[in-house]
């Protein structure tokens, strides 16, 4: 099968139950099927406990799934550890602190990202060629950080740190980029800037991406495809021109129709 025919991500019957057999049993993923074509940028919306982040965690290998298979670019990664999946997957979390080492310099963090997946050797010094490459990359963020390459990352603002995390996650052009509410901890202006950087990096590197968001406007505005989840299932999947015509009101109505309940999430509505 040629690469063009392969979905870049394929989830087949993925099921995950937390606390099985107890009073707290929770079906987080109820047999999810999802295929992403190469270059798809899919936004994921849904209420609390819908299964959005669980689906990203299942894909990243945070814990084993109970049933189903997961493929990335035709490679069965279902049994691979989270560490081994990192070769194929870049990830940005909600907390800006998670994706970077705060006690290390900007250029040292980028060097770590550049060596991800390589065998650890004594070759950890940053060459002048790398230093120039990192500086040019950081300049593309438009935040002026290229003049602060030896600054400890812990001294950066949340938005600067999240922008750097995005750069690190896409540095080796992963087959799949997972964005798990990566702007939720930022103020609206900073969040908009980080989303603009996300769009730019995804487009420039022709990445396939999944972005969980609580903000319905962001879900509509960004990406070429939108899926809505409810109780561990995908209940709505829209792409292309149809997605561009969506409004928050239309999404709310669709959610009520398909789930039989009202969308009760203030963050999504206020967003």
Secondary structure per residue as TSV (DSSP state, phi and psi in degrees):
chain	resnum	aa	ss	phi	psi
A	1	X	-	360.0	131.9
A	2	X	-	-76.8	162.5
A	3	X	T	-61.8	-34.2
A	4	X	T	-64.1	-28.5
A	5	X	T	-86.0	-20.3
A	6	X	S	-75.2	130.5
A	7	X	-	-64.3	146.3
A	8	X	S	-74.4	-32.4
A	9	X	E	-133.9	135.3
A	10	X	E	-138.7	116.3
A	11	X	E	-105.8	126.0
A	12	X	E	-121.8	111.2
A	13	X	E	56.6	38.9
A	14	X	E	-76.9	123.6
A	15	X	E	-127.7	136.3
A	16	X	E	-141.7	123.9
A	17	X	E	-118.7	128.2
A	18	X	E	-96.9	144.7
A	19	X	S	50.0	49.4
A	20	X	T	-60.9	142.5
A	21	X	T	76.7	8.0
A	22	X	S	-117.1	172.5
A	23	X	T	-65.8	-20.1
A	24	X	T	-94.6	11.8
A	25	X	-	-53.0	132.4
A	26	X	E	-136.4	116.8
A	27	X	E	-82.1	103.4
A	28	X	E	-85.0	-37.9
A	29	X	E	-130.8	122.4
A	30	X	E	-108.4	57.8
A	31	X	E	79.3	55.2
A	32	X	E	-76.4	131.0
A	33	X	E	-114.8	126.4
A	34	X	E	-154.8	129.8
A	35	X	E	-119.5	132.6
A	36	X	E	-114.0	126.2
A	37	X	-	-75.5	155.0
A	38	X	T	-54.2	129.8
A	39	X	T	89.9	-5.2
A	40	X	-	-65.1	137.9
A	41	X	E	-121.5	102.3
A	42	X	E	-106.6	126.2
A	43	X	E	-96.3	144.6
A	44	X	E	-121.6	125.5
A	45	X	E	-123.4	156.0
A	46	X	E	164.7	162.0
A	47	X	-	-71.2	177.0
A	48	X	T	-61.8	135.4
A	49	X	T	77.3	13.3
A	50	X	S	-74.1	-22.1
A	51	X	S	111.8	7.6
A	52	X	H	-62.9	-60.6
A	53	X	H	-67.9	-31.8
A	54	X	H	-61.1	-39.2
A	55	X	H	-66.2	-39.7
A	56	X	H	-66.1	-42.1
A	57	X	H	-64.6	-37.4
A	58	X	H	-64.2	-41.3
A	59	X	H	-66.5	-39.4
A	60	X	H	-76.8	-16.9
A	61	X	T	86.7	27.7
A	62	X	S	-61.5	-35.3
A	63	X	S	-151.1	162.7
A	64	X	-	-71.5	148.3
A	65	X	-	-85.7	159.7
A	66	X	S	-83.4	-36.1
A	67	X	E	-146.8	159.5
A	68	X	E	101.4	179.1
A	69	X	E	-135.2	152.4
A	70	X	E	-129.6	125.6
A	71	X	E	-119.2	139.6
A	72	X	E	-120.6	115.9
A	73	X	T	52.2	42.5
A	74	X	T	82.9	-3.7
A	75	X	E	-96.1	125.5
A	76	X	E	-75.5	108.4
A	77	X	-	-104.2	7.1
A	78	X	T	-52.0	-40.8
A	79	X	T	-96.3	-1.8
A	80	X	S	-76.0	146.5
A	81	X	-	-70.8	163.7
A	82	X	H	-57.4	-40.9
A	83	X	H	-60.9	-43.5
A	84	X	H	-72.7	-29.9
A	85	X	H	-70.6	-23.7
A	86	X	T	-59.5	-19.5
A	87	X	T	-64.1	-29.2
A	88	X	T	-106.6	-20.1
A	89	X	E	-121.4	130.9
A	90	X	E	-102.8	146.9
A	91	X	E	-142.6	140.2
A	92	X	E	-128.2	128.0
A	93	X	-	-97.3	173.9
A	94	X	S	-65.7	-42.0
A	95	X	S	-84.6	118.0
A	96	X	T	-56.9	-23.3
A	97	X	T	-72.6	-26.0
A	98	X	T	-64.8	-37.6
A	99	X	T	-90.8	0.5
A	100	X	S	-134.6	160.6
A	101	X	-	-98.5	106.6
A	102	X	T	-63.7	-26.9
A	103	X	T	-88.9	3.4
A	104	X	S	-110.9	157.1
A	105	X	B	-71.8	163.5
A	106	X	H	-54.7	-49.9
A	107	X	H	-67.3	-30.7
A	108	X	H	-69.5	-38.0
A	109	X	H	-62.5	-42.7
A	110	X	H	-65.9	-36.8
A	111	X	H	-63.4	-40.3
A	112	X	H	-59.6	-45.3
A	113	X	H	-64.1	-38.8
A	114	X	H	-66.9	-27.2
A	115	X	T	-99.2	6.5
A	116	X	T	-57.9	131.6
A	117	X	T	87.0	-8.8
A	118	X	S	-88.4	153.7
A	119	X	-	-66.1	135.5
A	120	X	-	-70.3	125.6
A	121	X	-	-132.3	-172.2
A	122	X	S	-78.4	-6.8
A	123	X	-	-83.2	67.0
A	124	X	-	-109.0	-6.6
A	125	X	S	-66.6	143.6
A	126	X	-	-87.7	122.5
A	127	X	-	-76.1	161.6
A	128	X	H	-64.4	-33.2
A	129	X	H	-64.2	-45.4
A	130	X	H	-63.1	-41.6
A	131	X	H	-57.8	-42.5
A	132	X	H	-66.8	-41.2
A	133	X	H	-63.8	-43.8
A	134	X	H	-63.3	-41.5
A	135	X	H	-61.8	-43.8
A	136	X	H	-64.0	-41.5
A	137	X	H	-62.5	-47.3
A	138	X	H	-64.4	-33.0
A	139	X	H	-62.1	-30.9
A	140	X	T	-66.2	-17.4
A	141	X	T	-72.2	-22.7
A	142	X	T	70.9	27.7
A	143	X	S	-112.8	1.7
A	144	X	S	76.3	9.4
A	145	X	G	-73.9	-13.9
A	146	X	G	-64.4	-17.8
A	147	X	G	-95.0	6.3
A	148	X	-	-132.0	35.5
A	149	X	T	-62.6	-22.7
A	150	X	T	-100.1	9.6
A	151	X	S	-75.1	139.0
A	152	X	B	-65.5	134.8
A	153	X	G	-63.1	-28.5
A	154	X	G	-62.1	-16.4
A	155	X	G	-89.4	-6.0
A	156	X	S	-80.9	160.1
A	157	X	-	-74.2	166.8
A	158	X	H	-58.1	-41.8
A	159	X	H	-67.4	-42.1
A	160	X	H	-62.6	-40.7
A	161	X	H	-67.5	-39.5
A	162	X	H	-69.9	-36.2
A	163	X	H	-63.3	-41.3
A	164	X	H	-65.2	-40.3
A	165	X	H	-60.4	-41.0
A	166	X	H	-60.0	-44.4
A	167	X	H	-61.5	-43.5
A	168	X	H	-65.7	-39.9
A	169	X	H	-69.0	-24.4
A	170	X	H	-106.3	0.1
A	171	X	T	-57.8	-40.5
A	172	X	T	-100.6	20.5
A	173	X	-	47.1	70.9
A	174	X	-	-64.6	157.4
A	175	X	S	-68.0	-27.2
A	176	X	E	-143.5	134.3
A	177	X	E	-113.0	125.3
A	178	X	E	-108.9	121.7
A	179	X	E	-115.6	106.4
A	180	X	E	-101.9	89.0
A	181	X	S	49.4	47.2
A	182	X	T	-74.0	-2.2
A	183	X	T	-116.5	2.9
A	184	X	T	-63.9	-29.2
A	185	X	T	-90.5	3.6
A	186	X	S	-105.4	155.2
A	187	X	-	-69.4	157.9
A	188	X	H	-52.2	-43.2
A	189	X	H	-65.4	-44.6
A	190	X	H	-67.3	-40.2
A	191	X	H	-59.0	-42.4
A	192	X	H	-62.8	-40.1
A	193	X	H	-65.4	-43.4
A	194	X	H	-65.8	-36.9
A	195	X	H	-66.8	-38.1
A	196	X	H	-61.8	-42.9
A	197	X	H	-65.4	-40.2
A	198	X	H	-58.5	-50.1
A	199	X	H	-55.7	-46.0
A	200	X	H	-63.1	-46.4
A	201	X	H	-66.9	-39.0
A	202	X	H	-65.0	-44.2
A	203	X	H	-68.4	-46.0
A	204	X	H	-62.9	-40.8
A	205	X	T	-93.6	2.6
A	206	X	T	52.2	48.4
A	207	X	-	-85.9	155.2
A	208	X	-	-96.8	129.0
A	209	X	E	-138.4	147.6
A	210	X	E	-121.2	124.6
A	211	X	E	-124.8	114.0
A	212	X	E	-82.2	132.6
A	213	X	-	-144.5	150.6
A	214	X	S	-94.1	-6.3
A	215	X	-	-98.9	109.8
A	216	X	H	-62.5	-37.4
A	217	X	H	-61.9	-44.2
A	218	X	H	-63.1	-38.9
A	219	X	H	-62.8	-35.1
A	220	X	H	-77.3	-42.7
A	221	X	H	-70.2	-36.7
A	222	X	S	-104.0	147.9
A	223	X	S	82.5	171.6
A	224	X	S	-107.1	-1.4
A	225	X	E	-152.8	145.3
A	226	X	E	-131.3	134.4
A	227	X	E	-123.4	146.0
A	228	X	E	-115.5	135.5
A	229	X	E	-115.6	151.6
A	230	X	E	-155.7	124.9
A	231	X	T	51.4	45.3
A	232	X	T	78.3	11.1
A	233	X	E	-127.8	155.0
A	234	X	E	-87.4	118.6
A	235	X	E	-107.8	-8.2
A	236	X	E	-156.6	135.5
A	237	X	E	-143.4	115.4
A	238	X	E	-136.0	145.0
A	239	X	E	-143.5	169.9
A	240	X	H	60.8	-138.2
A	241	X	H	-62.0	-36.5
A	242	X	H	-62.6	-38.3
A	243	X	H	-66.7	-41.3
A	244	X	H	-61.2	-27.2
A	245	X	T	-85.0	-6.5
A	246	X	-	-65.8	149.8
A	247	X	-	-125.1	166.0
A	248	X	H	-59.7	-40.1
A	249	X	H	-62.0	-42.5
A	250	X	H	-63.9	-39.5
A	251	X	H	-64.2	-41.5
A	252	X	H	-60.7	-44.9
A	253	X	H	-64.2	-43.0
A	254	X	H	-61.8	-41.2
A	255	X	H	-61.5	-45.3
A	256	X	H	-62.1	-42.4
A	257	X	H	-62.9	-46.5
A	258	X	H	-83.9	-28.4
A	259	X	H	-99.8	-20.2
A	260	X	S	79.3	7.0
A	261	X	S	-133.9	166.8
A	262	X	-	-84.4	151.9
A	263	X	-	-79.4	106.3
A	264	X	-	-104.2	79.9
A	265	X	-	-149.5	102.5
A	266	X	H	-60.5	-38.3
A	267	X	H	-61.9	-39.8
A	268	X	H	-67.4	-41.6
A	269	X	H	-71.6	-44.7
A	270	X	H	-64.7	-33.9
A	271	X	-	-63.0	360.0
